[in-house]
């Protein structure tokens, strides 16, 4: 359709818009199928981009976006398919409901389809009655249908309370304040210095890779806010205090 792909960046989200219909038909179908599409608008271009390592694989990008957002405990991508010949996708980079984030931390084995339903609940989107009953039984949502909310993780047994806090972790502001304090008192500091400060304080339910990604996101937030500045290279950063933006 000779249209442009538009990317709009805000402080906490990306909005991508492209003309043309959504080939899979439904987002749920892509998540459930977990297989590449059989149809491409431009098969030659798709094949060429794979061969040139410009994209990871054919047909797996949508599901991969959902998985990456899940690993970061962020909301799932929002697909707006209300217009027949236009696809809009919003990727959020901030927490909407802390109960959702904590639940993902505490229940790391949830499948992607269930997480998508949880995400709809946190956004106030109505889910099917059967899905609601199933999720209530599993202790994932609470409230009276259709006005559901994400269930808050409960650690009722005394011996589990401390572990519950270690699994949940602390608010992002707490970790950012620790980084800023380290940089102000001992700057310039390296990424290794920051990792040593935070790795053992992040939620225990996170893998090592997820902890590293979490620290990367915290640093990016601080740079955007002007709290710290990298005077080194991208590969070998050296962080010093910045000038916070008002």
C-alpha angles and dihedrals in degrees: 000000000000092000128147126243107238122206118188117187122201129175093273108015148040122222116199121187129185132171120238134062125292104260099207090053096218131038090219090059091059092050094046097043097048090193135108119270117260094215128059128181089222111018092177093055093046092050092046092051091051092050092049092049091241090130130027098233143335117271099357101095099092096053090042090056090055092048093049092050089049091052090053092046089237127138118280119260114277114227117199108197096160092118114067095222102033134070121201123187127185120197113193123207100192139067116263100181121017091206089062091050094046092047091054089050093049097041103044093161097066114127120239095250090057091047090053089055091048089051091054090052093052089050093050094248114147116244128198119282092240092051090048093053092048093050092046091054089051090052094242100119137027138189134066118307127285092016097067131161131193110270117247112238109252126208100187098159109086094225091056098051097085091045089050091057092047090051094046098046123194137294116288090243089063092056093044091051090053091053093048091049091051093049094047094048101037107016138182090057130172130230088255090058091052093046091053089051097050113022096084092043098055120094113293092224090069121093119234090258092050091051091051090050091049091054090048090054092048091052091049091052091051092049091050090050091050093239094125136019130206110228093173130065129288090255096042106030123188113194125211132170116282136197109270114229116240 
